[in-house]
Structure formats: structure tokens, C-alpha cells
């Protein structure tokens, strides 16, 4: 979502998220916890479902591993012959 100007307009983003949550059933709104406690509080105050989800190694490793495992089991993983992908 883009907001006009050179700053982030949290009111516009909160309004857009609220609109989306009214249109479809949103179970969770994942927000990177770094510097977003105030934003998360505002989401919670509006009754919107919010969870902390970091964009670092700790939080991203598990979902990536599960996704890769599902793709492998389904046979939908495509891998080109690339030296960087050959883990030895």
C-alpha cells in the first residue's frame, strides 16, 4: 500500500486494514515487531487480529522449512542446475 507524501500515514494503513477485515475473514495480521508496538496497539484497539512476526532468521526459518517440505512431498519443487544450490 502506498500513501501520499514522503512519510508513512498509519491512519491510512489502519483504515485499509480495517476495510479488508470487514470484507473478508482475517484470522491474523502479522506485523514485524521492530518499531511497530504503537501500530500494533492501534490495530488491537480497533479490535483487529494482530500478531508479532519478525522478518529475521528466528521467525522465518520454520515457515520456510515447512513450505519447502510440502513442495518436496508434492513433487512441485523445481531446481535448476546451479552450483549455488548444490550443498556439499
Secondary structure, DSSP 8 states (H G I E B T S, - for coil): ---SSSS--HHHHHHHHHHHHHHS----EEE--TT-HHHHHHHHHTT--EEE--SSHHHHHHHHHHHHHHHHHHT-------GGG---
